[in-house]
Amino acid sequence: MKVEKIMTLDIGCCRPNDYLVQAVEIMRQKDCGVVPVIDEDNKIVGMITDRDICFAALTNNKKISQIAVSELSGAKIITCAAHDKVEDVLKKMRKHQLKRLPVIGKNGELIGVLSVSDVLLNARKDKKLKKKIYSTLEAIFQPRPIVLEEVG
């Protein structure tokens, strides 16, 4: 099965100079937990999760209407392509402990998002794929080590 068959196309995006409150509104409207961040060429430059927003609000001691999307640290962006096999994308998700990946087109533009939920809802009777989904979820939810940063 190819990513293009099951990816979510109806996504909302924000820009680096938007504020987190805009990302929250997109999450509310689209009933999702992630918002891709794109530049003026529709290239993915980040992903904002509901968890990111919670931590940003807590650690910045500001309202989310005062925190720019660009203020969140830019982690490496892991993507997939529409023509990728779902099984290969699940491997990426396991390796990087990610529930969702932005899907990019031939020119690197954002065209959708693939989530583990998308795969699960489309697995139906494919027992092999269901096992891969389970192992992906198991890998994603493994506790990560806590890294404390030294202050001053």
Residue frames as a rotation matrix with the C-alpha (Angstrom) as fourth column:
MET 1
0.584 0.812 0.000 0.00
0.812 -0.584 0.000 0.00
0.000 0.000 -1.000 0.00
LYS 2
-0.391 -0.699 0.599 1.29
0.703 -0.646 -0.296 3.48
0.594 0.305 0.744 -0.90
VAL 3
-0.736 0.009 -0.677 1.15
0.541 -0.594 -0.596 6.53
-0.407 -0.805 0.432 1.36
GLU 4
-0.938 0.319 -0.134 -0.85
-0.341 -0.790 0.509 8.51
0.057 0.524 0.850 -1.23
LYS 5
-0.462 0.794 -0.396 -3.78
0.201 0.528 0.825 6.09
0.864 0.302 -0.404 -0.88
ILE 6
0.237 0.581 -0.778 -4.32
0.827 0.299 0.475 6.76
0.509 -0.757 -0.410 2.83
MET 7
-0.759 -0.596 -0.263 -2.67
0.644 -0.627 -0.438 10.05
0.096 -0.502 0.860 3.81
THR 8
0.260 0.801 -0.540 -4.69
0.795 -0.495 -0.352 12.96
-0.549 -0.338 -0.765 5.15
LEU 9
-0.344 -0.333 0.878 -4.97
0.859 -0.489 0.151 15.76
0.379 0.806 0.454 2.61
ASP 10
0.454 0.636 0.624 -7.22
0.277 -0.766 0.580 18.18
0.847 -0.090 -0.524 4.48
ILE 11
0.051 -0.549 -0.834 -4.63
0.998 0.053 0.027 19.70
0.029 -0.834 0.551 6.79
GLY 12
0.974 0.158 0.164 -4.10
0.147 -0.986 0.080 23.17
0.174 -0.054 -0.983 8.16
CYS 13
0.094 -0.995 -0.037 -0.69
0.919 0.101 -0.381 24.81
0.382 0.002 0.924 8.17
CYS 14
0.918 0.083 -0.389 0.92
0.239 -0.896 0.373 27.80
-0.317 -0.436 -0.842 9.78
ARG 15
0.557 -0.742 0.373 3.95
0.182 -0.330 -0.926 29.96
0.811 0.584 -0.049 9.07
PRO 16
-0.217 -0.743 -0.633 6.97
0.838 0.191 -0.511 30.56
0.500 -0.642 0.581 11.33
ASN 17
-0.918 -0.170 0.358 5.83
0.024 -0.925 -0.379 34.14
0.396 -0.340 0.853 12.09
ASP 18
0.142 0.990 0.003 2.34
-0.154 0.019 0.988 32.98
0.978 -0.141 0.155 13.20
TYR 19
-0.412 -0.195 0.890 1.56
-0.889 -0.128 -0.440 32.65
0.200 -0.972 -0.120 16.89
LEU 20
-0.997 -0.064 -0.053 0.86
-0.049 0.969 -0.241 29.38
0.067 -0.238 -0.969 18.68
VAL 21
-0.406 0.914 0.015 -2.75
-0.239 -0.091 -0.967 30.41
-0.882 -0.396 0.255 19.22
GLN 22
0.084 0.395 -0.915 -3.21
-0.984 -0.114 -0.140 30.07
-0.160 0.912 0.379 15.45
ALA 23
-0.695 -0.384 -0.608 -1.82
-0.481 0.877 -0.004 26.53
0.535 0.290 -0.794 15.54
VAL 24
-0.889 0.421 0.181 -4.21
0.041 0.466 -0.884 25.68
-0.456 -0.778 -0.432 18.38
GLU 25
-0.060 0.911 -0.409 -7.15
-0.643 -0.348 -0.682 27.01
-0.764 0.222 0.606 16.36
ILE 26
-0.164 -0.068 -0.984 -6.13
-0.911 0.392 0.125 24.83
0.378 0.917 -0.126 13.40
MET 27
-0.956 -0.223 -0.188 -5.94
-0.131 0.904 -0.407 21.80
0.261 -0.365 -0.894 15.73
ARG 28
-0.576 0.812 0.095 -9.42
-0.146 0.013 -0.989 22.58
-0.804 -0.584 0.111 17.02
GLN 29
0.111 0.657 -0.746 -10.90
-0.873 -0.294 -0.389 23.04
-0.475 0.694 0.541 13.55
LYS 30
-0.026 -0.233 -0.972 -9.20
-0.819 0.563 -0.113 19.99
0.574 0.793 -0.206 12.01
ASP 31
0.831 0.335 0.445 -9.49
-0.551 0.610 0.569 17.80
-0.080 -0.718 0.691 15.14
CYS 32
0.622 -0.712 -0.326 -5.81
0.312 0.607 -0.731 16.95
0.718 0.353 0.600 15.06
GLY 33
0.869 -0.346 -0.355 -2.74
0.341 -0.105 0.934 17.14
-0.360 -0.933 0.027 17.29
VAL 34
-0.228 -0.973 0.025 -0.17
0.643 -0.131 0.755 18.44
-0.731 0.188 0.656 14.83
VAL 35
0.888 0.400 -0.224 0.18
0.114 -0.666 -0.737 21.41
-0.445 0.630 -0.637 12.51
PRO 36
0.185 -0.842 0.507 2.85
0.980 0.193 -0.037 21.56
-0.067 0.504 0.861 9.82
VAL 37
0.442 -0.194 -0.876 4.86
0.034 -0.972 0.232 24.77
-0.897 -0.132 -0.423 9.58
ILE 38
0.350 -0.250 0.903 5.58
0.917 0.289 -0.275 25.83
-0.192 0.924 0.330 6.01
ASP 39
-0.533 -0.573 -0.623 7.56
0.336 -0.819 0.465 28.58
-0.776 0.038 0.629 4.32
GLU 40
-0.032 0.537 -0.843 6.44
-0.570 -0.703 -0.426 30.80
-0.821 0.467 0.328 1.43
ASP 41
-0.489 -0.198 -0.850 7.26
-0.849 0.332 0.411 28.00
0.201 0.922 -0.330 -1.06
ASN 42
0.592 0.805 0.033 5.02
-0.767 0.551 0.330 25.51
0.248 -0.221 0.943 0.79
LYS 43
-0.085 -0.702 -0.707 8.12
-0.074 0.712 -0.698 23.60
0.994 -0.007 -0.113 2.00
ILE 44
0.822 0.397 -0.408 7.94
0.308 0.292 0.905 22.03
0.478 -0.870 0.118 5.43
VAL 45
-0.096 -0.861 0.499 10.11
-0.269 -0.460 -0.846 23.80
0.958 -0.215 -0.188 7.99
GLY 46
-0.889 -0.201 0.411 8.63
-0.443 0.151 -0.884 22.32
0.116 -0.968 -0.224 11.16
MET 47
-0.175 0.852 -0.494 5.85
0.283 0.524 0.804 20.45
0.943 0.001 -0.332 12.90
ILE 48
-0.673 0.064 0.737 4.03
-0.654 -0.517 -0.553 21.85
0.345 -0.854 0.390 15.94
THR 49
-0.455 0.528 -0.717 2.33
0.444 0.833 0.331 19.34
0.772 -0.167 -0.613 18.22
ASP 50
0.593 0.735 0.330 -0.17
-0.034 -0.387 0.922 19.94
0.805 -0.557 -0.205 20.98
ARG 51
0.671 -0.435 -0.600 2.53
0.741 0.383 0.551 18.76
-0.010 -0.815 0.580 23.37
ASP 52
-0.399 -0.833 0.384 4.99
0.843 -0.498 -0.204 21.35
0.361 0.242 0.901 22.02
ILE 53
-0.088 0.470 0.878 2.43
0.026 -0.880 0.474 24.07
0.996 0.064 0.066 22.67
CYS 54
0.872 0.415 -0.259 1.85
0.226 0.127 0.966 22.93
0.434 -0.901 0.017 26.26
PHE 55
0.293 -0.849 -0.440 5.57
0.943 0.182 0.278 22.93
-0.156 -0.496 0.854 27.03
ALA 56
-0.477 -0.465 0.746 6.12
0.641 -0.765 -0.067 26.29
0.602 0.447 0.662 25.30
ALA 57
0.339 0.693 0.636 3.33
-0.049 -0.662 0.748 27.91
0.940 -0.285 -0.190 27.31
LEU 58
0.906 0.006 -0.424 4.70
0.402 0.303 0.864 26.47
0.133 -0.953 0.272 30.55
THR 59
0.172 -0.961 -0.216 8.37
0.956 0.110 0.271 27.26
-0.237 -0.253 0.938 30.03
ASN 60
-0.474 -0.347 0.809 8.00
0.644 -0.763 0.049 30.71
0.601 0.545 0.585 28.44
ASN 61
-0.449 0.394 -0.802 5.59
0.734 -0.349 -0.582 32.04
-0.509 -0.850 -0.133 31.07
LYS 62
-0.840 0.250 -0.482 3.67
-0.445 -0.825 0.349 33.76
-0.310 0.508 0.804 28.24
LYS 63
0.256 0.946 0.198 0.27
-0.340 0.280 -0.898 33.35
-0.905 0.163 0.393 26.66
ILE 64
-0.170 -0.311 0.935 0.25
0.667 0.663 0.341 31.30
-0.726 0.681 0.095 23.47
SER 65
0.794 0.461 0.397 -0.97
0.605 -0.540 -0.585 34.41
-0.055 0.704 -0.708 21.68
GLN 66
0.813 -0.559 -0.160 2.45
-0.514 -0.820 0.254 35.94
-0.273 -0.124 -0.954 22.49
ILE 67
-0.045 -0.836 0.547 4.66
-0.207 0.543 0.814 33.02
-0.977 -0.077 -0.197 21.43
ALA 68
0.246 0.045 -0.968 5.67
-0.957 -0.144 -0.250 32.85
-0.151 0.989 0.007 17.76
VAL 69
0.990 0.131 0.056 5.81
-0.113 0.961 -0.254 29.45
-0.087 0.245 0.966 16.10
SER 70
0.518 -0.853 -0.057 9.45
-0.059 0.031 -0.998 30.21
0.853 0.521 -0.034 15.23
GLU 71
0.138 -0.458 0.878 10.32
-0.939 -0.343 -0.032 30.36
0.316 -0.820 -0.477 18.95
LEU 72
0.816 0.152 0.557 9.95
-0.366 0.882 0.296 26.61
-0.447 -0.446 0.776 19.29
SER 73
-0.200 -0.977 0.076 13.18
-0.580 0.181 0.795 24.73
-0.790 0.115 -0.602 18.82
GLY 74
0.463 0.351 -0.813 13.43
-0.886 0.187 -0.424 23.28
0.003 0.917 0.398 15.35
ALA 75
0.078 -0.380 0.922 13.96
-0.266 0.883 0.387 19.55
-0.961 -0.275 -0.032 15.58
LYS 76
-0.891 -0.404 -0.208 15.05
-0.328 0.257 0.909 17.66
-0.314 0.878 -0.362 12.49
ILE 77
0.103 0.975 -0.195 12.05
-0.850 -0.016 -0.526 17.11
-0.516 0.220 0.828 10.23
ILE 78
-0.812 -0.233 0.535 11.45
-0.006 0.920 0.392 13.53
-0.583 0.316 -0.748 9.15
THR 79
-0.075 0.788 -0.612 9.28
-0.876 -0.345 -0.337 13.26
-0.476 0.511 0.716 6.05
CYS 80
-0.380 -0.010 0.925 7.94
0.356 0.922 0.156 10.70
-0.854 0.388 -0.347 3.65
ALA 81
-0.850 0.084 -0.520 6.82
-0.494 -0.466 0.734 10.82
-0.181 0.881 0.438 0.02
ALA 82
0.095 0.995 -0.044 3.41
-0.910 0.069 -0.409 10.05
-0.403 0.079 0.912 -1.43
HIS 83
0.448 0.044 -0.893 4.84
-0.677 0.669 -0.307 7.13
0.584 0.742 0.329 -3.44
ASP 84
-0.634 -0.709 0.309 6.54
-0.729 0.414 -0.545 5.50
0.258 -0.571 -0.779 -0.41
LYS 85
-0.189 0.516 -0.835 5.32
0.186 0.854 0.486 2.13
0.964 -0.064 -0.257 0.81
VAL 86
0.587 0.518 0.622 3.40
-0.506 -0.365 0.781 2.38
0.631 -0.774 0.048 4.08
GLU 87
0.875 -0.286 -0.390 5.53
0.453 0.767 0.454 -0.41
0.169 -0.574 0.801 5.57
ASP 88
-0.110 -0.969 0.220 8.69
0.805 -0.217 -0.552 1.65
0.583 0.116 0.804 4.95
VAL 89
-0.125 0.149 0.981 7.14
-0.264 -0.958 0.111 4.72
0.956 -0.245 0.159 6.52
LEU 90
0.894 0.448 0.016 6.17
-0.162 0.291 0.943 2.70
0.418 -0.845 0.333 9.60
LYS 91
0.382 -0.848 -0.367 9.86
0.875 0.460 -0.152 1.78
0.298 -0.263 0.918 9.97
LYS 92
-0.436 -0.509 0.742 10.72
0.303 -0.859 -0.412 5.50
0.847 0.045 0.529 10.00
MET 93
0.348 0.666 0.659 8.03
-0.473 -0.483 0.737 6.15
0.810 -0.568 0.147 12.58
ARG 94
0.899 -0.072 -0.433 9.39
0.358 0.691 0.628 3.37
0.254 -0.720 0.646 14.79
LYS 95
0.024 -1.000 -0.010 12.98
0.885 0.026 -0.464 4.54
0.464 0.002 0.886 14.44
HIS 96
-0.704 -0.335 0.626 12.21
0.178 -0.937 -0.301 8.17
0.687 -0.100 0.720 15.27
GLN 97
-0.633 0.541 -0.554 9.28
0.739 0.211 -0.640 7.52
-0.229 -0.814 -0.533 17.67
LEU 98
-0.879 0.347 -0.327 6.87
-0.409 -0.901 0.145 9.62
-0.245 0.261 0.934 15.61
LYS 99
-0.318 0.863 0.392 3.10
0.346 0.490 -0.800 9.21
-0.883 -0.119 -0.454 15.27
ARG 100
0.793 0.608 0.044 2.81
0.317 -0.349 -0.882 11.44
-0.520 0.713 -0.469 12.21
LEU 101
-0.406 -0.910 0.089 4.97
0.577 -0.180 0.797 12.37
-0.709 0.375 0.598 9.24
PRO 102
0.219 0.411 -0.885 4.53
-0.480 -0.744 -0.465 15.18
-0.850 0.526 0.034 6.74
VAL 103
0.234 -0.063 0.970 4.16
0.727 0.674 -0.132 13.92
-0.646 0.736 0.203 3.18
ILE 104
-0.078 -0.359 -0.930 6.08
-0.324 -0.873 0.364 15.86
-0.943 0.329 -0.048 0.58
GLY 105
0.896 0.437 0.078 5.67
-0.020 0.216 -0.976 16.03
-0.443 0.873 0.202 -3.19
LYS 106
0.620 -0.642 0.451 8.24
0.777 0.426 -0.463 15.76
0.105 0.638 0.763 -5.96
ASN 107
0.151 -0.547 0.824 9.47
0.251 -0.785 -0.567 19.33
0.956 0.292 0.019 -5.43
GLY 108
-0.735 -0.500 -0.458 9.60
0.511 0.036 -0.859 19.06
0.446 -0.865 0.229 -1.64
GLU 109
-0.566 0.606 0.559 6.28
-0.607 -0.765 0.214 20.82
0.557 -0.218 0.801 -1.10
LEU 110
-0.850 0.333 0.408 3.92
-0.216 0.485 -0.847 19.68
-0.480 -0.809 -0.340 1.65
ILE 111
-0.630 0.664 -0.404 0.99
-0.475 0.082 0.876 17.69
0.615 0.744 0.263 0.27
GLY 112
0.501 0.839 -0.213 -0.39
-0.292 0.395 0.871 15.91
0.815 -0.374 0.443 3.33
VAL 113
-0.297 -0.513 0.805 0.26
-0.953 0.110 -0.282 14.11
0.057 -0.851 -0.522 6.60
LEU 114
0.109 0.283 -0.953 0.39
-0.176 0.949 0.262 10.40
0.978 0.139 0.153 7.32
SER 115
-0.101 -0.078 0.992 -0.43
-0.989 -0.104 -0.109 9.25
0.112 -0.991 -0.067 10.83
VAL 116
-0.979 -0.191 0.074 -0.38
-0.203 0.953 -0.225 5.85
-0.027 -0.235 -0.972 12.47
SER 117
-0.315 0.941 0.126 -4.15
-0.141 0.085 -0.986 6.31
-0.938 -0.329 0.106 12.78
ASP 118
0.190 0.334 -0.923 -4.44
-0.942 -0.203 -0.267 6.65
-0.276 0.921 0.276 8.99
VAL 119
-0.608 -0.501 -0.616 -2.60
-0.658 0.753 0.037 3.35
0.445 0.428 -0.787 8.60
LEU 120
-0.919 0.262 0.294 -4.61
-0.055 0.654 -0.755 1.62
-0.390 -0.710 -0.586 11.31
LEU 121
-0.064 0.982 -0.177 -7.95
-0.402 -0.188 -0.896 2.70
-0.914 0.014 0.406 9.85
ASN 122
0.391 0.178 -0.903 -6.92
-0.919 0.017 -0.394 1.38
-0.055 0.984 0.170 6.44
ALA 123
-0.652 -0.741 0.162 -5.26
-0.740 0.668 0.077 -1.88
-0.165 -0.070 -0.984 7.47
ARG 124
0.291 0.929 -0.229 -8.53
-0.939 0.324 0.119 -3.82
0.185 0.180 0.966 7.55
LYS 125
0.961 0.207 0.184 -7.73
-0.240 0.954 0.181 -7.51
-0.138 -0.218 0.966 7.03
ASP 126
0.452 -0.871 -0.192 -3.99
-0.176 0.124 -0.977 -7.16
0.874 0.476 -0.097 6.41
LYS 127
0.957 -0.017 -0.291 -2.60
0.275 0.388 0.880 -9.07
0.098 -0.921 0.376 9.41
LYS 128
0.073 -0.997 0.020 1.04
0.977 0.067 -0.201 -8.35
0.199 0.034 0.979 8.55
LEU 129
-0.296 -0.126 0.947 0.35
0.218 -0.974 -0.061 -4.63
0.930 0.189 0.316 8.41
LYS 130
0.732 0.614 0.297 -1.55
-0.184 -0.242 0.953 -4.77
0.656 -0.752 -0.064 11.70
LYS 131
0.680 -0.565 -0.468 1.49
0.733 0.496 0.466 -6.39
-0.032 -0.660 0.751 13.35
LYS 132
-0.338 -0.825 0.452 3.72
0.823 -0.492 -0.284 -3.63
0.457 0.276 0.845 11.97
ILE 133
0.133 0.469 0.873 1.31
-0.107 -0.869 0.484 -1.01
0.985 -0.158 -0.065 13.31
TYR 134
0.950 0.225 -0.217 1.45
0.161 0.243 0.957 -2.62
0.268 -0.944 0.194 16.74
SER 135
0.260 -0.927 -0.270 5.26
0.962 0.227 0.150 -2.70
-0.078 -0.298 0.951 16.75
THR 136
-0.329 -0.313 0.891 5.29
0.482 -0.867 -0.127 0.92
0.812 0.388 0.436 15.57
LEU 137
0.545 0.609 0.576 3.04
-0.223 -0.557 0.800 2.01
0.808 -0.565 -0.168 18.42
GLU 138
0.850 -0.293 -0.437 5.13
0.526 0.507 0.683 0.00
0.021 -0.810 0.586 20.86
ALA 139
-0.149 -0.975 0.164 8.30
0.968 -0.178 -0.178 1.78
0.203 0.132 0.970 19.66
ILE 140
-0.118 0.173 0.978 6.70
0.201 -0.960 0.194 5.23
0.973 0.219 0.079 19.67
PHE 141
0.672 0.564 0.480 5.52
-0.325 -0.359 0.875 4.93
0.665 -0.744 -0.058 23.23
GLN 142
0.298 -0.686 -0.663 8.80
0.844 0.514 -0.152 3.66
0.445 -0.515 0.733 24.68
PRO 143
0.881 -0.006 -0.473 9.95
0.296 -0.774 0.560 6.13
-0.370 -0.633 -0.680 27.33
ARG 144
0.509 -0.740 0.440 12.69
0.316 -0.316 -0.895 8.45
0.801 0.595 0.073 26.16
PRO 145
-0.129 -0.610 -0.782 15.54
0.986 0.004 -0.166 9.39
0.105 -0.792 0.601 28.44
ILE 146
0.912 0.403 -0.081 15.15
0.411 -0.892 0.187 12.77
0.003 -0.204 -0.979 30.11
VAL 147
-0.115 -0.957 0.267 17.98
0.900 -0.214 -0.379 15.12
0.420 0.197 0.886 29.23
LEU 148
0.718 0.327 -0.614 18.44
0.615 -0.712 0.340 17.99
-0.326 -0.622 -0.712 31.63
GLU 149
0.362 -0.575 0.734 20.10
0.498 -0.546 -0.674 21.15
0.788 0.610 0.089 30.41
GLU 150
-0.205 -0.539 -0.817 22.58
0.974 -0.192 -0.118 22.90
-0.093 -0.820 0.565 32.64
VAL 151
0.778 0.525 0.345 21.50
0.534 -0.842 0.076 26.43
0.331 0.125 -0.935 33.56
GLY 152
0.910 -0.363 0.200 24.03
-0.399 -0.898 0.185 29.27
0.112 -0.248 -0.962 33.69
